[in-house]
Amino acid sequence: MPPITREMLRDYIHEALPDDQQASVEKALRDQPAVQALFNQVRQQEDRGEHSIGAIWRRERLSCPTREQLGGFLLQAIDPDLSDYIEFHLKTIGCPSCTANLEDLAKKQVETDEPKKRHKRIVQSSAGILKNAAGT
């Protein structure tokens, strides 16, 4: 594990590290007083609120697609350029917030598809029964 930096601690606070690095930072925070001191400095800086354009951009998630756009991406019903950007944002950038949103939308889609599939099976099976009953 590389040494813990301010950037890593900031990403840790925002839960923007991969799981293995997140766990390593947590362990270092428990075991290393120097990392704890650096973490306190980073947390104080975050609490004061950095007002640079980059900080505002990250804090307000200005590069993140909307939930509506993520839904369109999931349904493959958006502009190809936007689809390419969302794929880049999810896979290359690895935005945890957007990944969680997309997973939630996918879960909801499966939940809403189940009743539709069940309804279709019932109608199809009933149609066969009704057809046979009418023909007899």
C-alpha positions as a printed NumPy array, in Angstrom:
array([[  0.   ,   0.   ,   0.   ],
       [  1.435,   3.401,  -0.954],
       [  1.717,   6.036,   1.763],
       [ -1.545,   7.714,   2.772],
       [ -1.792,  11.176,   1.178],
       [ -4.109,  14.131,   1.694],
       [ -5.824,  13.291,  -1.584],
       [ -6.456,   9.715,  -0.47 ],
       [ -7.907,  10.929,   2.821],
       [-10.134,  13.426,   1.011],
       [-11.321,  10.642,  -1.289],
       [-11.825,   8.436,   1.778],
       [-14.079,  11.085,   3.336],
       [-16.13 ,  11.237,   0.123],
       [-16.132,   7.436,  -0.205],
       [-14.477,   7.728,  -3.606],
       [-11.777,   5.086,  -3.103],
       [-11.962,   1.483,  -4.282],
       [-13.026,  -0.891,  -1.495],
       [ -9.535,  -2.286,  -0.891],
       [ -8.007,   1.2  ,  -0.534],
       [-10.92 ,   2.336,   1.644],
       [-10.194,  -0.592,   4.002],
       [ -6.444,   0.174,   4.009],
       [ -7.071,   3.804,   4.948],
       [ -9.414,   2.714,   7.75 ],
       [ -6.743,   0.372,   9.115],
       [ -4.1  ,   3.101,   8.916],
       [ -6.422,   5.504,  10.732],
       [ -6.802,   2.991,  13.559],
       [ -3.112,   2.113,  13.812],
       [ -1.068,   5.185,  12.83 ],
       [ -1.214,   8.433,  14.848],
       [  0.476,  10.382,  12.01 ],
       [ -2.31 ,   9.349,   9.599],
       [ -4.912,  10.295,  12.234],
       [ -3.357,  13.765,  12.561],
       [ -3.297,  14.235,   8.77 ],
       [ -6.902,  13.024,   8.575],
       [ -7.97 ,  15.614,  11.165],
       [ -6.316,  18.356,   9.095],
       [ -8.049,  17.168,   5.914],
       [-11.398,  16.909,   7.69 ],
       [-11.046,  20.442,   9.089],
       [-10.213,  21.732,   5.616],
       [-13.276,  19.949,   4.223],
       [-15.454,  21.338,   7.023],
       [-14.273,  24.9  ,   6.308],
       [-15.304,  24.387,   2.75 ],
       [-12.887,  24.779,  -0.076],
       [-14.207,  27.299,  -2.556],
       [-12.106,  26.612,  -5.603],
       [-13.853,  25.816,  -8.868],
       [-12.603,  22.225,  -8.673],
       [-13.912,  21.766,  -5.124],
       [-17.311,  23.182,  -6.001],
       [-17.439,  21.016,  -9.128],
       [-16.688,  17.867,  -7.086],
       [-18.944,  18.776,  -4.158],
       [-21.954,  19.587,  -6.34 ],
       [-21.282,  16.594,  -8.632],
       [-21.567,  18.795, -11.717],
       [-20.066,  16.131, -13.967],
       [-22.557,  13.48 , -12.826],
       [-25.467,  12.618, -15.108],
       [-28.95 ,  13.048, -13.688],
       [-30.971,  10.076, -12.478],
       [-33.195,  10.553, -15.527],
       [-30.18 ,  10.329, -17.827],
       [-28.965,   7.21 , -16.006],
       [-32.416,   5.674, -16.518],
       [-32.24 ,   6.461, -20.227],
       [-28.762,   4.921, -20.325],
       [-30.092,   1.773, -18.676],
       [-32.906,   1.54 , -21.222],
       [-30.522,   2.443, -24.089],
       [-32.87 ,   5.29 , -24.975],
       [-30.519,   8.293, -25.027],
       [-28.271,  10.057, -27.471],
       [-25.17 ,   7.949, -28.295],
       [-22.799,  10.775, -27.259],
       [-24.454,  11.033, -23.844],
       [-24.4  ,   7.245, -23.569],
       [-20.646,   7.243, -24.289],
       [-20.094,   9.922, -21.626],
       [-22.127,   8.022, -19.015],
       [-20.234,   4.82 , -19.775],
       [-16.938,   6.718, -19.372],
       [-18.177,   8.315, -16.145],
       [-19.194,   4.945, -14.697],
       [-16.388,   2.702, -15.921],
       [-13.347,   4.961, -16.197],
       [-14.042,   7.556, -13.516],
       [-15.811,   4.97 , -11.364],
       [-18.21 ,   7.447,  -9.745],
       [-19.623,   5.62 ,  -6.702],
       [-22.724,   7.82 ,  -6.512],
       [-23.726,   7.244, -10.136],
       [-22.9  ,   3.539,  -9.911],
       [-25.194,   3.227,  -6.887],
       [-27.92 ,   5.185,  -8.7  ],
       [-27.643,   2.944, -11.765],
       [-27.771,  -0.212,  -9.624],
       [-30.877,   1.127,  -7.865],
       [-32.55 ,   1.907, -11.183],
       [-31.691,  -1.55 , -12.537],
       [-33.158,  -3.155,  -9.418],
       [-36.355,  -1.118,  -9.751],
       [-36.592,  -2.047, -13.427],
       [-36.448,  -5.749, -12.563],
       [-39.076,  -5.253,  -9.847],
       [-41.47 ,  -3.5  , -12.243],
       [-40.822,  -5.969, -15.073],
       [-41.853,  -8.994, -12.987],
       [-45.577,  -8.085, -12.712],
       [-45.666,  -7.297, -16.459],
       [-44.147, -10.677, -17.313],
       [-46.522, -12.467, -14.943],
       [-49.513, -10.613, -16.443],
       [-48.406, -11.554, -19.97 ],
       [-48.06 , -15.256, -19.001],
       [-51.544, -15.229, -17.413],
       [-53.127, -13.57 , -20.444],
       [-51.393, -15.973, -22.83 ],
       [-52.397, -19.039, -20.835],
       [-55.96 , -17.745, -20.41 ],
       [-56.245, -17.053, -24.129],
       [-55.505, -20.696, -24.879],
       [-58.039, -21.907, -22.336],
       [-60.703, -19.516, -23.569],
       [-60.017, -20.465, -27.195],
       [-60.387, -24.183, -26.407],
       [-63.552, -23.555, -24.357],
       [-65.101, -21.5  , -27.149],
       [-64.221, -24.106, -29.788],
       [-65.836, -26.931, -27.891]])
